[in-house]
Amino acid sequence: MKTTCGTPGYVAPEIIDPKMPFGDGYGPSVDIWSLGIVLYIMLCGFPPFLHESTAVLFQLIRKGEFDFPTPYWDAVSSDAMDLVSKMLVVDAKSRLNAEQCLDHPWISVSGPEAGRTLHSSHHAFMLIRKLQIFDNVDPACMQAVCSCLKVKKFPKGASVIRAGEIGDSMYFINNGVVKVLVEGREIDRLFTGDFFGEIALTVSENRIADVLSVGSSLTKVDVRSVTEETATGDTELFQLLRSDFEDIMLKFPVLKSRLASIGLARVKRQAKIVKMVSSEMQQDEIDNSMPAGT
């Protein structure tokens, strides 16, 4: 058990440097540190120590300096943060042991508490962190996006976007379904976790399609099974305004590049659909103008 090993981000300081004055090498306290890292990630979605360079990451871990940044920790209790802080103590001898962790108020008193509503920005973070456009992006970028998002609710059948209008925002679907229409014909449906409206912010100022709310279900069902007939709740969206979008893109141009690429692909796809729809409409007009029996 003397070999230094493990996933870098979860390794305790005394494993990185066994010569540290307060480290005894591998022992139970090492597991408490790793569990502290796991708990931190479970509560906010990202690790307390993060860097692309393993060498720099190890330096950060040895220092053991971390914080609880807003908005990700806004809805997390002080007891939870206290437990994390006492598990991630560089001095292994001052770190909580397993028994002390179990006796901590957050476990023994606050643990069973359920149903507390999370801050909307925390919900937003948990939603957008799953999107591919945020893969390997600086967590500060996601923090900037989440801090600007505004909750918008649209009842079933309500218009979210109208084709031809100048776009002032893009949207992330937090709960529910929307349908995309071109020339009055439905061409797509988007669900919880999808986003739309980026075209007007990255490619063209004008909206190129109509987007209507289909609604959501108040019961736990597969969101893809929600229809106009079965929807019982509003569609909940996170809105990112153009002004906020432009400020964020100046700091994180990689995100704008990714969104523009997706936007261009959607424009090309919808152009093909418009052409196909127009062709079908022309054919219908021809068929309707022909005398019966010909």
C-alpha positions, 0 to 999 in steps of 0.5 A: 500500500505504499505505491502512489496511485489514484485519480489525480483530482481525488488524491490527498495531499499526503499521498502527493508528498509523503514528506509533508510534516503532518502526513503519515502516508496512506491511511484512513484520513486519505479516504476522508479527503477523497470523500470530501472531494466527492461530496463537493462535486455532488453538491455543486457539479465540479471539483474544488481543485481543477487544472489541465496540468497535473503538476499544477493540480497537485500544487493546488491540492497541497495548498488545500485552498478552495472556496464555495463560489456563487451561484453554485453554492447559494442553495447549499446549507452552511452545515454542508459546507462546514462538513466539506471544509472539515473533510478537506483539511490539508493537515491529516491529523486535523481532518475529521475521521469517519465517526466524526463525519457521521456525527456531523449535524449535516448528516445526523440532523439535516441529512433527512431534509428533503424537498428544499427548492434549489436556487434557479441558478443551481438548476441552470448549472446542473442543466447546462453542464451536460451540454456538449458546447460546454465540454472542457470549458472553463467553469468560470464560463458556465458560472457567467452564463448561469448568473445571467439566466432568467426563468421564463414560463410559457403556457401550452400553445404560447409563442416563444419565438416568431419567425422574422422578428429580431432575436434578443435572446436564446433559451435553454429548456429546463422543463418541458417541450417546444415545437419548431415550425417553418411555414406553419409546418412542424419540423422539430421538437426540442426537450428538456436539456436542449437549447434554441435561439442561438441562430439570431445571436450568432448567425443572423439577427432575424429569427428563422422559425416559429417556436411554440410551447407544447407544455410539460407534465406535472407527473414524472413521465418521459418528457418525450412522451409529452404532447399537446393533449397530455401536457398539464404544466408550463414549459420552463425555460432559462433565457440568456439575453443578447447583451449578456450573451455578447459580454460573455462571448468576449471573455469566452470566444470558444463558446461563441464559435461552438454556438455559431457552428451549431447555428449554421448547421441548423440554418442549412437544415432548415433551408432544405426543409423550407425548400422541400415545403415550398416544393410540396406546396407548389405541387399541391397547387398544381394538383388542385388546379387540375380538372378532376379525372385528368 
